[in-house]
Amino acid sequence: MPDVGGSNFLRPSNWSPVASPNNSQIRVGPLPAPVSWARLLLGQALALLPALAVLALTLAASYAARDACDLRLLYPDAETEVCASVLTPRVMALFLALGAMSWHTAYALRPACWEATFLVTKALVVLPHDWLFPSALFDESVMILTGLASALLRSVVVEGLRLLGQVLCVVTVVALAWQRHNAALVRAAAPADEAACQVGPDDPRFVVALWLGAGWAAAELVAGSYQLGKFLPLYRSVERTPRLDEEDLLTDYVHADADADADADTDAASSSYSSSSTEEMPIDELILVREKAELEEQLGEFLENVSPATIALWRLDSVLWDIGCTLILSASLTLAEGCLGDAPTPGGTYTFLALPPLATMGPTLLVLVALRTVATTVWMVLIPRLGLISITYTTMLVGLALLSAGLGRWGALA
């Protein structure tokens, strides 16, 4: 799904319809055909069905994997190999909530990532260059560099939170197993002849990864639906809001008695939004108009012209990426933490590392961060050049590849 909100290379502003000092405009374009609010609402609802189906299938598969998994692969001293004794519905709800909270934390940290990269770039590049070689072209290049650095930092934050969530979930499972079976928490070092560690769908950490990934996906699904659904009240009338001047807003809400400037060119005649047409519009809706126009500028398309099928692919894309990345990262974490493998040596032991070194998962983290950085950058700048449909299908195919790689890494496709 497109990274809705704050995804372009422009620094996020604290724009207010009553406090903006300039006279910038939101260009939304000529009036299209009347839009039905009910049709848009139905399209948004139908677009959720494929993603919800994948989420439901993931949860159903997690229950099937839980019934077949062996708890002793993670905790050899367990009295029984049945994972259901530890992975209860209450624990599942806890892990789903943890995944949702991790996604929300990553989303909330986006402005901080931008500010951090902006300040660092300004301190290291902009200030020295402005003093020595001032250039407008250089300023534009710096903004692009800042956007790329921000996308990279946000990707690192996302995958870092995903890894931290998986670690917390696994430690929770081990703690619950220790509490239930009253056995030692840390095992002795493994003998040299013990079988190599292998991950498999019968490992309880596979179920944990499915639940955590489903939590991430559900949170992004809800947030994405809200981000687009909040624009639906703008369509209660049959006419589209064409162009909104901040001067009009200031005239209506600050200087009600001032005369609005007349715009005589052809563009303004066809698409300007006069102060008289905004007199009855609440200020909250004026803010929504601006947010909607900024999103449409990023997408290169009016929202009402985006088909429900495309929105459905956005939703499906988000679910596939979240579950796939979680499975891949959890498999790498499982190998780093230690496991008995599919054919353990009778009586063998192993060392469980609750917090394994990041170097053991370095290649996996680098690949996931690189993929997410590229995807975020593509949604930022390449939509007008490549087209919304092309990028949507491409990212969805990458999401399918990630999910397949994650399931294959766990041996669930065999």
N, C-alpha and C positions, 0 to 999 in steps of 0.2 A: 504494500500500500504506500502511496506517497506520504512523505514525512510532512504531515499537515501542520502548518504553523511554524514560523521561524526557520524555514528550510532554505531560504534563498541566501544570496551572498550579501544582502543588505543588513546592516546592523539593526537588530530589533529595537524599535522605538517605543517610547511611552506616549504614543499619539493619543490625544484627547480631543473630542469634537468641540470642547469649550476652552481648551488651553493651547491649541496649536498656533504658533506665531506666524507661520508662513501661509501661502495660498496654493499649496499643492493640490492636485486633483486625482481622483480615482477614475480612470478611463475604463468604462465597462463596455462601450461600444453601442452600436445602433440597437433599436428596439426589436427584439425577436417576436415570434408569435406568442399569444397568451399561453401561460403555463398553468396547469392544473395542480393545485396543492395536493389533492388526493392522489393524483397519478404519481407525483414525486414521492409521497409517503409510501405508496404501495411498492414503488421501485426500490426504495431503500430497504423496506422489509424483506422483499424477495431476494435482495442481494445478500442478505445475511444467511440464507438457507444453506448454501454450499459450505461455508465456513463452520456453521453450527453443526452440520452433518459430520464434518471432519473431526470437530471437537468431541462430539458424542461417540464417534467410532474410536477415537483415541482413549477415552475413558473406559469404553467397553473392553478394548484390547488390554488396558492396564489391569482390569479386574481378572481377565482370563490369564494374563501373565502372573498376577499375584497368586492365583490358585495353583499355578504350575511351578512357581519359583522355589528355590531351596535356600532357606535362611542360613544354613551352615556354610554356604559359599562366602558369606560376609562375616558370619559369627559362628565359628566352628564349635563353640561350647554350648550352643543352643540345645535344649532338650528335645526339640522337634524341628523338623525341616520345614514345617508349614509356615509360610510367610504371613498368612492371615492372622496369626496370633499377635503380630506386631503391627502390620500394615492394616489397621482398622479404618473404617470410614471416617472417624474423627481425625486420624493422622492424615488421611487423604485431603480432607478439608483444610487442615493446617498447611500442607504443602501447596495446595492450590492458592491459598491466601498469600503464602510467602512468594510464590511466583508472581502474583498480581502486584504485591507490594514492591517487588524488585523492578517490575516494568514501570510502575508509577515513579519510583525513585529515579530511574534512568531518564524518564520523561521530564521530571521536575528539574533535573540537573542540566538540561539543555541550555537554558540561558546562562548558567554559570560557566559552562564549557565555552560558549561564545565569548563571554566577557574575559575569561582567562586568556584565550588565544588572541583576542583583540588587544588586550593590554600588553601581552608579551610581544606581539608583532609590532605594536606601536613603539614600545621601548627599544626594541632591538633594530628595527628597520626604519620606521616612519620618521621618528624624531631626528635621527642622524641625517637621513636623506633630505628631509625638508630644510635642514640647516645648510646642507651642502649643495644638493641638486634638486630643487623643487620642480615637480613635473606632474601634470594632471594624469598622464598615462600611467605613471608610476603609482599614483594613488589608486587607480582602478586595479592594477596588478596586485597591490597590497590587499585590497578587499577580497580578491579571488583567493590569494594565499591564505588569508585569515579564514575564509570559508572552508577551504580544504583542511586546514589544521583543526578547525572546529569539528568537522565531520570525523576526522581521525580520532580526536579526543573523545567524542561521544561514542564512537564504536568501541574504544578501549573501555569506557565506563560501562557500556551495555554488557560486553562479554565478561568483564570483571565481576559485575553484579550477578551475572548468570552463574559464573563459577563459584562465587561465594554462596549463592543460594543452594547449589548442589552440595557443597561441603557441609553446610548447616543441616541439610536434610539427611545426609548419610550419617553424620554424627548423631543426629536425633534418633535414627533407626538403631544404631549401635547402642546408644544409651538406653533405649526402650528394651532392647533385647537383653542387655546386661541386667536391667532392673527386673525383668520378668524371669530370667533363668538364673540369676544370682551366680554369675561366673566371672572370671577374670576379664578385664577390658583389653589389656594389651598382651599380645601373644609374643612368644619368643621368636628369635630369628629362624628363618626357614633353613632346612638342611639343603646341601648342595644338590641332592638328587631329586628334589621336589619338582613336580611338573611346572612348566612355565605358566605364568598367569594368563588366563584367557577370559574375555568377557563373553557373556551369553545371556539370552533372554530369561534364563532361570535364575539369574542373579537379582536379588531384591532391589539393587540400585537401578536396574532397568525400569522397574515399576515407579521408583522415585523420580526418575528422569521424565517419564511420561506425565506424571502428575505435575511436576514443576513446570514443564513445557506447556502443559494445558493451562496452567495458571497465567503464565506470560501471555499466551495467545488470547485467553478470555479477556484479560485486562486491555490488551490492545484492540480487541474487537469492540468492546464496550466504548472505549475512548474514541476510536475512529468513527463509530456510529453516531456518537454524540457530537463530534466535531462537524460532521456534515448535517446531522439532523437539526442542529440549532439554527440553520439558515432557512428551514422550512417556513417559519412564520413570515418571512419576507415575500412568500408567494401567495399570500391570502388574497391579494388583488390580482387582476388579470394583466396588469402591465408590469413590465420589468423596470427596476430602478436603473436608469441609464448611466449618468455620471454625476458624481457628488463632489461639489467643491467645499473645501474647508471654509472658504469665505462665506458660503451660504450658511454653514452651521454657525459660524461666529455671528452672522447677521441675525439668525433666528433666535439664538439663545443668549447672546451677549449684547449685541447692539441691535435691538429689535427695531429701533426707529431709523437706523441708517439705511441709505439707499444702496441696493445691490448693483454692482457694475454690470453693464450689459455687454454680452459677447456677441459680436456681429458676424463672425466668420461662419463658414458652412458647417464645420464640425460642431461648433457650439449650437448652431440652429437645429442640428439633428440629434444631438446627444447630451446637451447640457441640462443640469438639474437645477432649476431655479429655486429661489428661496420660498416662493409661494407654494411650491409643490412639496416642501419639507415642513411646512408649518404644523401639519397634523401628525407628523411622524415622531414617535418617542425617541429620546436620545439613545436608548439602548439599541433600537433598531438602526439608527444611524451608524453606530459602532459596528453592528453586524454587517451593514452594507460595505463598510470599508474592509473588514476582515474577509468577507466573501470576495471582494474585488481583488485583494492581494493574493488569495488562494487561486483565483482564476488566472491571474497574471502568471503565477508559477506553473499552472497546468497548461496554459495556452489554450484554454477552452472554457466556455461557460458551463457552470455546474449543471444547469438544466439540460444541456446538450450531451452530457456524459451519460451513456446508456447504463441501465441497471446491470447488464452483463459485465461491463467494465468495472463497476463498483464491486460486484461480486468477486471478480478476480483480485481486486485490491484486498478484500477481506480474506480470501483464500490464500493469497500471497503472504499475508501477515501470519496466519496460522502455520503454514508450511515452514516459514523461516524460523519461527519461534520454537516449534517442536523439533525441527531438524537440527538447529544449532544446539539445542539443549541435549539431544541424544548424542551428537558428536562429541561435545565437550564432556559429557558425563562418562562416556566410554574411555576417553583419555584420562579423566580423573580416576576412574576405577583401576586402570592399570597402574597409575601412580600411587594409589592408596594401598594396593595389594589385594590379592584374592587367591583362593585355592585353585581356581581353574576348573575346566570341565572334567578332568581326570586327576584328582589330587592323590598324592601318595598316602596310603593308609597310615593314619596316625601322624601325618605331617602337620607342621604349624607354619604360620607366616606372620609377618609384622604388619600391623595395620597402622598407616600413617594418616592421622586425621587431617593434617595440613601438609601435604607433600610439597616439595619445592616446585616453584613455577617452571623451572628449567625442564622438568620432566614432561610438562605439557606445552612447552614453548612453540613447537611447530603447529600444533592444533590452534592455539590462541592466535598466532600470527596469521594463519589462513583465514580464520573467522573474522578477525579484525579487518584484514584487507578486503574481504568480500563485502562486509558491511560498509566500509568506507567508500568503496567504489559504488555500491548501490545508492548510498545517500548522496554522493556527488552527482550521480546520473540523474536522480530525481531533482537535484538542485538546478542544474544548468542545461541538461541535454534534452529536456522534453520539447522545447520549441523546435529543435533541429531534427530529432529522431521521431517525434510524434508520441502522443500519449499511449496509443494502442500498442505500438511496438515495444515501448519500455515496459508496459504492464505485462505483456506476454513473456518478455524476456526475464523479468524478475520472478514471475511465477514459475517458469521452467527452472530457474536457479533454485527456487524454493523446493520444487519437486526433487531436484538433484540432492539438495541438502537432506531432505527427509529420507530419501533412498540410501544416501551414504550413512546417515545415522542408524537406520534400521539394519543395514548391512554390517556396519561396524559392530553391532551387538549380536549379529548372527540371527536376526529375526526374519530374514528373507529366505533362509535355507529351508 
